[in-house]
């Protein structure tokens, strides 16, 4: 059947009149939705849950003697496992002041000059997995020592960590003001 002998109904059925054409905005709306979902996912991955605030803490220690302070430990949080990639202790104090973040396994510390009495195992936190929660006996501990008298000011400890597929850097622990006394 050619166009000369075709009825109007035949021409209508053969034409593209029944073809549903997609509107060009549909594909852009899908793209926008996918981009928004990716942005929300990326934000969630880089914003893990925080840790409890600990306020300000003051203590005294003699020169040359390390002081161990519990920073983050057993809590009411459900069990969390943090892979600690890096730590940074922002220290303001006398020259030679040293501070390090450690993990106490099998015990916990408030403040002490002898961590071995309370921690069967004390290891550097960087590169370790820290199990945090009420069902574990692990605690992050800050070791501070200064060879000269003065005031040491530490506004918490920055940890860079991964928890599952989430990762980030957060500040933990109290604001510590440590008075180092001359012996």
TORRODO-723580 format. One record per residue (C-alpha): y, z negated, x negated; residue number from 1. Coordinates in pm, 1 decimal. Each point is the difference from the previous one (the first is absolute). Example, Ala and Ser with C-alpha at 12.3 -4.5 7.8 and 13.67 -1.06 7.14 Angstrom:
atom v = -450.0, w = -780.0, u = -1230.0, pos = 1 .
atom v = 344.0, w = 66.0, u = -137.0, pos = 2 .
END
This chain:
atom v = 0.0, w = 0.0, u = 0.0, pos = 1 .
atom v = 332.8, w = 102.6, u = -138.4, pos = 2 .
atom v = 343.5, w = -135.8, u = 82.7, pos = 3 .
atom v = 73.9, w = 291.8, u = 238.9, pos = 4 .
atom v = -292.2, w = -79.8, u = 232.8, pos = 5 .
atom v = 10.9, w = -380.0, u = -37.6, pos = 6 .
atom v = 120.7, w = -209.2, u = 287.4, pos = 7 .
atom v = 262.8, w = -267.6, u = -58.2, pos = 8 .
atom v = -274.3, w = -265.4, u = 21.3, pos = 9 .
atom v = -203.4, w = 177.4, u = -271.5, pos = 10 .
atom v = 304.8, w = 20.9, u = -225.2, pos = 11 .
atom v = 67.8, w = -371.1, u = 56.3, pos = 12 .
atom v = -357.2, w = -98.2, u = -92.0, pos = 13 .
atom v = 1.4, w = 211.5, u = -317.5, pos = 14 .
atom v = 338.0, w = -116.0, u = -115.9, pos = 15 .
atom v = 70.4, w = -307.5, u = -203.2, pos = 16 .
atom v = 155.8, w = -168.6, u = 302.9, pos = 17 .
atom v = -288.7, w = -247.8, u = 19.6, pos = 18 .
atom v = 14.5, w = -92.8, u = -368.1, pos = 19 .
atom v = 136.6, w = -349.9, u = -50.6, pos = 20 .
atom v = 249.7, w = 10.4, u = -279.3, pos = 21 .
atom v = 59.1, w = -312.8, u = -201.3, pos = 22 .
atom v = 350.9, w = -111.6, u = -25.5, pos = 23 .
atom v = 120.0, w = -24.2, u = -361.8, pos = 24 .
atom v = 107.5, w = -364.7, u = 41.5, pos = 25 .
atom v = -357.2, w = -122.0, u = 60.4, pos = 26 .
atom v = -109.1, w = 50.7, u = -360.0, pos = 27 .
atom v = 316.5, w = -171.7, u = -127.7, pos = 28 .
atom v = -59.7, w = -299.1, u = 228.3, pos = 29 .
atom v = -352.6, w = -34.7, u = -136.7, pos = 30 .
atom v = 130.9, w = 23.8, u = -355.2, pos = 31 .
atom v = 263.9, w = -262.3, u = 75.2, pos = 32 .
atom v = -262.1, w = -231.6, u = 151.7, pos = 33 .
atom v = -228.1, w = 37.0, u = -303.3, pos = 34 .
atom v = 289.8, w = -68.3, u = -238.4, pos = 35 .
atom v = 101.9, w = -311.4, u = 197.3, pos = 36 .
atom v = -357.7, w = -128.6, u = -6.4, pos = 37 .
atom v = -21.7, w = 62.7, u = -375.9, pos = 38 .
atom v = 328.1, w = -187.2, u = -55.4, pos = 39 .
atom v = -119.4, w = -300.5, u = 202.1, pos = 40 .
atom v = -330.5, w = 1.5, u = -190.0, pos = 41 .
atom v = 175.0, w = 14.8, u = -337.4, pos = 42 .
atom v = 231.7, w = -285.5, u = 98.1, pos = 43 .
atom v = -297.6, w = -212.3, u = 113.6, pos = 44 .
atom v = -191.7, w = 69.7, u = -322.3, pos = 45 .
atom v = 291.3, w = -121.8, u = -214.6, pos = 46 .
atom v = 86.2, w = -310.3, u = 206.4, pos = 47 .
atom v = -291.3, w = -245.6, u = -11.5, pos = 48 .
atom v = 24.2, w = -339.0, u = 169.7, pos = 49 .
atom v = 213.4, w = -255.2, u = -183.3, pos = 50 .
atom v = -72.0, w = -351.3, u = -117.4, pos = 51 .
atom v = 135.8, w = -336.3, u = 113.6, pos = 52 .
atom v = 334.5, w = -124.4, u = -132.0, pos = 53 .
atom v = -20.6, w = -303.8, u = -225.8, pos = 54 .
atom v = 363.0, w = -111.1, u = -38.2, pos = 55 .
atom v = 142.3, w = -152.6, u = -317.8, pos = 56 .
atom v = -196.9, w = -216.2, u = -240.6, pos = 57 .
atom v = 135.9, w = -213.7, u = -286.5, pos = 58 .
atom v = -201.2, w = -150.4, u = -285.7, pos = 59 .
atom v = 34.6, w = -131.7, u = -355.8, pos = 60 .
atom v = -211.6, w = 57.9, u = -308.2, pos = 61 .
atom v = 34.2, w = -73.1, u = -373.1, pos = 62 .
atom v = 71.2, w = 280.6, u = -248.9, pos = 63 .
atom v = -301.3, w = 192.5, u = -120.5, pos = 64 .
atom v = -229.2, w = -127.3, u = 278.4, pos = 65 .
atom v = -112.5, w = 249.7, u = 260.9, pos = 66 .
atom v = 42.4, w = -89.6, u = 364.5, pos = 67 .
atom v = -231.0, w = 152.7, u = 261.8, pos = 68 .
atom v = 138.0, w = 43.9, u = 352.8, pos = 69 .
atom v = -196.9, w = 120.8, u = 303.1, pos = 70 .
atom v = 173.0, w = 309.9, u = 136.5, pos = 71 .
atom v = -227.0, w = 142.5, u = 269.5, pos = 72 .
atom v = -328.5, w = -143.9, u = 104.1, pos = 73 .
atom v = -228.9, w = -103.4, u = 276.0, pos = 74 .
atom v = 177.2, w = 46.9, u = 331.9, pos = 75 .
atom v = -57.6, w = 50.5, u = 368.4, pos = 76 .
atom v = 0.9, w = 379.2, u = -50.7, pos = 77 .
atom v = -328.5, w = 172.0, u = 60.7, pos = 78 .
atom v = -167.9, w = 112.2, u = -318.3, pos = 79 .
atom v = 193.1, w = 265.0, u = -189.8, pos = 80 .
atom v = -102.1, w = 172.6, u = -322.1, pos = 81 .
atom v = 284.4, w = 117.6, u = -221.2, pos = 82 .
atom v = -54.9, w = 217.7, u = -305.4, pos = 83 .
atom v = 287.4, w = -107.8, u = -224.4, pos = 84 .
atom v = 123.6, w = 299.0, u = -197.2, pos = 85 .
atom v = 300.4, w = -161.9, u = -165.6, pos = 86 .
atom v = 201.5, w = -321.0, u = -7.1, pos = 87 .
atom v = 358.2, w = -75.4, u = -95.6, pos = 88 .
atom v = 150.8, w = -347.1, u = -36.9, pos = 89 .
atom v = 382.3, w = 21.8, u = -4.3, pos = 90 .
atom v = 88.1, w = -288.7, u = -233.8, pos = 91 .
atom v = 348.2, w = -127.4, u = -75.2, pos = 92 .
atom v = -2.9, w = -275.3, u = -259.4, pos = 93 .
atom v = 11.3, w = -97.2, u = -365.7, pos = 94 .
atom v = -110.9, w = 247.2, u = -265.9, pos = 95 .
atom v = -374.8, w = 6.9, u = -49.2, pos = 96 .
atom v = -84.2, w = -102.4, u = 356.8, pos = 97 .
atom v = -332.3, w = 148.3, u = 103.7, pos = 98 .
atom v = -144.7, w = 37.8, u = 348.0, pos = 99 .
atom v = -328.4, w = 154.7, u = 111.9, pos = 100 .
atom v = -178.7, w = 39.8, u = 331.0, pos = 101 .
atom v = -363.3, w = -110.1, u = 2.2, pos = 102 .
atom v = -281.8, w = -29.4, u = 253.5, pos = 103 .
atom v = -169.4, w = -337.6, u = 37.8, pos = 104 .
atom v = -355.8, w = 54.8, u = 123.6, pos = 105 .
atom v = -197.7, w = -288.0, u = 144.3, pos = 106 .
atom v = 290.8, w = -240.5, u = 48.3, pos = 107 .
atom v = 367.4, w = -39.4, u = 73.9, pos = 108 .
atom v = 308.6, w = -149.1, u = -160.9, pos = 109 .
atom v = 321.9, w = -152.8, u = 128.5, pos = 110 .
atom v = 170.4, w = -65.7, u = -333.5, pos = 111 .
atom v = -173.2, w = -109.0, u = -319.6, pos = 112 .
atom v = 19.2, w = 13.0, u = -376.9, pos = 113 .
atom v = -381.6, w = 35.6, u = -24.5, pos = 114 .
atom v = -130.4, w = 286.8, u = 213.3, pos = 115 .
atom v = -353.5, w = -29.9, u = -138.3, pos = 116 .
atom v = -44.2, w = -328.9, u = 185.4, pos = 117 .
atom v = 43.1, w = 181.4, u = 333.7, pos = 118 .
atom v = -106.2, w = 359.0, u = -70.7, pos = 119 .
atom v = -347.8, w = 76.1, u = -129.5, pos = 120 .
atom v = 114.8, w = 357.3, u = -69.1, pos = 121 .
atom v = 357.2, w = 105.0, u = -81.7, pos = 122 .
atom v = 58.9, w = 373.5, u = -63.7, pos = 123 .
atom v = 302.5, w = 229.2, u = -34.2, pos = 124 .
atom v = 86.1, w = 140.9, u = 344.7, pos = 125 .
atom v = 82.2, w = 355.4, u = -109.7, pos = 126 .
atom v = -298.3, w = 229.6, u = 57.6, pos = 127 .
atom v = -193.3, w = -256.7, u = 205.4, pos = 128 .
atom v = -100.9, w = -20.4, u = 365.8, pos = 129 .
atom v = 148.3, w = -305.3, u = 167.6, pos = 130 .
atom v = -175.0, w = -132.0, u = 312.0, pos = 131 .
atom v = 262.5, w = -170.0, u = 212.5, pos = 132 .
atom v = -68.0, w = -207.2, u = 310.4, pos = 133 .
atom v = -138.9, w = -325.2, u = 129.1, pos = 134 .
atom v = -363.5, w = 84.8, u = -73.6, pos = 135 .
atom v = 50.9, w = 61.5, u = -373.3, pos = 136 .
atom v = 68.0, w = -237.7, u = -283.3, pos = 137 .
atom v = 243.2, w = 220.6, u = -189.1, pos = 138 .
atom v = 366.3, w = -47.9, u = -71.2, pos = 139 .
atom v = 277.0, w = 182.1, u = -185.0, pos = 140 .
atom v = 141.5, w = -232.7, u = -264.0, pos = 141 .
atom v = 316.0, w = 34.5, u = -207.5, pos = 142 .
atom v = -10.9, w = -126.1, u = -360.6, pos = 143 .
atom v = 344.5, w = -73.5, u = -148.1, pos = 144 .
atom v = 88.9, w = -136.1, u = -342.1, pos = 145 .
atom v = 313.9, w = -13.7, u = -212.5, pos = 146 .
atom v = 39.0, w = -96.1, u = -366.9, pos = 147 .
atom v = 360.7, w = -110.7, u = 53.5, pos = 148 .
atom v = 159.7, w = -236.7, u = 251.9, pos = 149 .
atom v = 199.9, w = 136.2, u = 291.4, pos = 150 .
atom v = -37.0, w = 119.4, u = 356.6, pos = 151 .
atom v = -248.3, w = 270.3, u = 93.9, pos = 152 .
atom v = 69.0, w = 183.3, u = 326.5, pos = 153 .
atom v = -273.0, w = 216.0, u = 157.3, pos = 154 .
atom v = 74.8, w = 152.5, u = 341.0, pos = 155 .
atom v = -365.4, w = 70.1, u = 86.8, pos = 156 .
atom v = -253.1, w = 238.9, u = -147.0, pos = 157 .
atom v = -21.5, w = 374.2, u = 71.9, pos = 158 .
atom v = -352.8, w = 132.0, u = 44.3, pos = 159 .
atom v = -92.1, w = 365.8, u = 35.3, pos = 160 .
atom v = -327.4, w = 20.1, u = 186.0, pos = 161 .
atom v = -232.7, w = 200.3, u = 218.6, pos = 162 .
atom v = -165.6, w = -136.7, u = 313.4, pos = 163 .
atom v = -241.1, w = 251.3, u = 149.0, pos = 164 .
atom v = 201.2, w = 321.3, u = 33.0, pos = 165 .
atom v = 330.5, w = -184.9, u = 7.9, pos = 166 .
atom v = 197.6, w = -62.4, u = -318.6, pos = 167 .
atom v = 334.1, w = -142.1, u = -99.4, pos = 168 .
atom v = 201.0, w = -248.6, u = -202.7, pos = 169 .
atom v = 92.1, w = -335.0, u = 153.0, pos = 170 .
atom v = 156.3, w = -320.7, u = -124.8, pos = 171 .
atom v = -216.6, w = -310.7, u = 39.6, pos = 172 .
atom v = 36.9, w = -366.5, u = -77.4, pos = 173 .
atom v = 282.3, w = -249.1, u = 0.2, pos = 174 .
atom v = 334.4, w = 17.1, u = -171.9, pos = 175 .
atom v = -74.7, w = -218.3, u = -301.6, pos = 176 .
atom v = 261.0, w = -200.4, u = -188.9, pos = 177 .
atom v = -166.1, w = -153.1, u = -304.8, pos = 178 .
atom v = 180.4, w = -244.5, u = -228.1, pos = 179 .
atom v = -142.4, w = 14.8, u = -351.3, pos = 180 .
atom v = 62.2, w = -334.1, u = -171.6, pos = 181 .
atom v = 31.8, w = -63.3, u = -372.4, pos = 182 .
atom v = -285.5, w = -221.6, u = -117.8, pos = 183 .
END
